[in-house]
Amino acid sequence: MDGFLAALAISFGVIFVAELGDKSQLMAMTFATRFKPLPVLIGITVATAVVHAVSVGIGYGLGAALPTGWIALVAGLAFLAFGAWTLRGDSLSDEEKGKAERTNRSAIVAVSVAFFLAELGDKTMLATITLATQHGWLGTWVGSTIGMVAADALAILLGRFLGKRLPEKAIKYGAAALFAIFGVVLLIDAVSQLT
């Protein structure tokens, strides 16, 4: 159980931070202006659970097939790349914003489909794959799913009730710094395993 809780806590923290200022968080805010918060949150949860289950499966399979030193090296480099990606930032295209605003289908189905498609190949999916190579699959899946849903719930609440923007620069720099720290720690671990 100790490994499960560690995987859950690490995955929650990493994915929560990765989601701050991400494109899907902006989508959550947009959907929350059109639909009630609960159906939006349910749709996000369904899509996230499915995408992260696939991510964990890929990561766990890679973790079982590759030596841990090389996994730590690749994971460290990936987290440094995630930090750079976070600094670059995300935004919704006009087409993506239009889909979020115009959809006439059920809110849960619309949000689920939009989030599923938006998360394919996104940094949170890649981060979940990376985490699953290092930690237990169940804790990583639960933690990453809860972390993303919590970050998107925060976006919904802030967007809906406060009507103010998140302080983008502070969030962007803080998230990038945390990714860099995780990356450096993993690289140090990789070097110690490979030497």
Legacy VTK file of the C-alpha trace (Angstrom):
# vtk DataFile Version 3.0
C-alpha trace
ASCII
DATASET POLYDATA
POINTS 195 float
0.000 0.000 0.000
2.962 2.267 0.639
3.916 2.181 -3.065
0.315 2.917 -4.051
0.149 6.022 -1.858
3.522 7.275 -3.092
2.487 6.791 -6.737
-0.859 8.475 -6.033
0.716 11.500 -4.315
3.476 11.997 -6.885
1.110 11.558 -9.838
-1.474 13.880 -8.318
1.097 16.621 -7.732
2.805 16.364 -11.108
-0.405 16.230 -13.149
-2.116 18.969 -11.118
0.830 21.279 -11.824
1.047 20.178 -15.475
-2.620 20.980 -16.010
-2.379 24.556 -14.713
-2.615 26.860 -17.716
-2.944 23.902 -20.108
-5.217 23.957 -23.149
-7.689 21.539 -21.582
-7.967 23.780 -18.505
-8.885 26.644 -20.829
-11.458 24.326 -22.435
-12.914 23.595 -18.991
-13.367 27.326 -18.372
-15.012 27.744 -21.775
-17.409 24.816 -21.248
-18.273 26.153 -17.776
-19.535 29.384 -19.329
-21.992 27.388 -21.478
-23.020 24.472 -19.232
-23.549 23.850 -15.539
-20.337 22.949 -13.679
-21.354 19.389 -12.653
-21.896 17.976 -16.178
-18.643 19.626 -17.280
-16.781 18.042 -14.374
-18.351 14.620 -15.054
-17.339 14.842 -18.724
-13.783 15.820 -17.771
-13.570 12.944 -15.284
-14.766 10.337 -17.806
-12.356 11.482 -20.523
-9.447 11.827 -18.108
-9.977 8.381 -16.598
-9.945 6.769 -20.055
-6.940 8.703 -21.415
-4.916 8.165 -18.257
-5.764 4.436 -18.196
-4.284 4.162 -21.693
-1.283 6.284 -20.648
-0.620 4.167 -17.576
-0.880 0.982 -19.626
1.721 2.260 -22.085
4.015 3.532 -19.320
3.715 0.410 -17.181
4.483 -1.789 -20.202
7.547 0.285 -21.038
8.668 0.196 -17.405
8.523 -3.595 -17.336
10.400 -3.942 -20.630
13.254 -1.443 -20.182
16.095 -1.172 -17.634
15.343 1.303 -14.834
18.487 3.412 -15.344
17.554 4.200 -18.924
13.943 4.835 -17.948
15.080 7.347 -15.306
17.315 9.056 -17.887
14.519 9.356 -20.458
12.036 10.414 -17.753
14.413 13.129 -16.515
14.870 14.486 -20.022
11.110 14.284 -20.599
10.388 16.310 -17.464
12.884 18.964 -18.542
11.068 19.064 -21.898
7.711 19.332 -20.094
9.117 22.336 -18.217
10.078 24.012 -21.491
6.668 23.120 -22.969
4.988 24.715 -19.945
6.975 27.926 -20.440
5.809 28.032 -24.060
2.202 27.918 -22.870
-1.026 26.750 -24.451
-3.999 28.518 -25.943
-7.224 27.507 -27.608
-7.501 27.953 -31.352
-10.602 29.727 -32.640
-11.906 26.387 -33.919
-11.447 24.685 -30.515
-13.100 27.601 -28.712
-15.982 27.550 -31.183
-16.576 23.829 -30.648
-16.669 24.345 -26.889
-19.151 27.198 -27.213
-21.454 25.894 -29.988
-22.057 22.260 -29.196
-25.720 21.214 -28.904
-25.167 17.651 -27.697
-25.403 16.559 -24.122
-22.882 18.517 -22.041
-21.319 15.364 -20.593
-20.853 13.735 -24.010
-19.586 16.947 -25.586
-17.079 17.600 -22.807
-15.947 13.955 -22.691
-15.271 13.782 -26.416
-13.576 17.188 -26.546
-11.347 16.395 -23.573
-10.468 12.934 -24.818
-9.321 14.338 -28.151
-7.522 17.305 -26.561
-5.580 15.061 -24.178
-4.231 12.668 -26.819
-0.534 13.477 -27.063
-0.835 16.324 -24.545
1.839 16.906 -21.916
-0.366 15.476 -19.142
-0.756 12.238 -21.115
2.984 12.081 -21.727
3.718 12.910 -18.084
1.370 10.113 -16.984
3.162 7.651 -19.273
6.479 8.783 -17.811
5.239 8.448 -14.212
3.848 4.964 -14.886
7.298 3.749 -15.970
8.562 4.596 -12.480
5.606 3.910 -10.153
2.750 1.476 -9.708
0.047 1.601 -12.357
-2.985 1.902 -10.062
-1.610 4.723 -7.906
-0.396 6.555 -10.999
-3.768 6.200 -12.726
-5.802 7.306 -9.703
-3.416 10.135 -8.792
-3.082 11.496 -12.319
-6.838 11.368 -12.900
-7.641 13.114 -9.619
-4.872 15.668 -10.195
-6.208 16.648 -13.604
-9.836 16.742 -12.493
-8.889 18.869 -9.462
-6.971 21.371 -11.618
-9.858 21.591 -14.083
-12.382 21.935 -11.249
-10.314 24.842 -9.955
-10.442 26.420 -13.429
-14.207 25.951 -13.581
-14.682 27.539 -10.161
-12.362 30.437 -10.839
-13.753 31.050 -14.295
-17.354 30.775 -13.218
-17.434 32.441 -9.818
-14.537 34.840 -9.686
-14.557 35.924 -13.308
-10.845 36.673 -13.056
-7.966 35.190 -14.936
-5.431 32.988 -13.248
-2.072 34.730 -12.820
-0.651 33.043 -15.923
2.982 34.062 -15.586
3.327 32.929 -11.976
1.626 29.606 -12.722
3.648 29.086 -15.890
7.003 29.765 -14.208
6.133 27.773 -11.083
4.996 24.739 -13.080
8.065 24.917 -15.322
10.343 25.101 -12.260
8.680 22.052 -10.684
9.091 20.067 -13.894
12.753 21.106 -14.041
13.287 19.996 -10.421
11.646 16.610 -11.114
13.766 16.293 -14.263
17.029 17.024 -12.442
16.191 14.570 -9.639
15.431 11.848 -12.193
18.643 12.593 -14.118
20.701 12.325 -10.924
19.006 9.000 -10.191
19.695 7.804 -13.760
23.371 8.721 -13.576
23.745 6.882 -10.254
22.086 3.765 -11.726
24.033 3.826 -14.995
27.495 4.337 -13.426
LINES 1 196
195 0 1 2 3 4 5 6 7 8 9 10 11 12 13 14 15 16 17 18 19 20 21 22 23 24 25 26 27 28 29 30 31 32 33 34 35 36 37 38 39 40 41 42 43 44 45 46 47 48 49 50 51 52 53 54 55 56 57 58 59 60 61 62 63 64 65 66 67 68 69 70 71 72 73 74 75 76 77 78 79 80 81 82 83 84 85 86 87 88 89 90 91 92 93 94 95 96 97 98 99 100 101 102 103 104 105 106 107 108 109 110 111 112 113 114 115 116 117 118 119 120 121 122 123 124 125 126 127 128 129 130 131 132 133 134 135 136 137 138 139 140 141 142 143 144 145 146 147 148 149 150 151 152 153 154 155 156 157 158 159 160 161 162 163 164 165 166 167 168 169 170 171 172 173 174 175 176 177 178 179 180 181 182 183 184 185 186 187 188 189 190 191 192 193 194
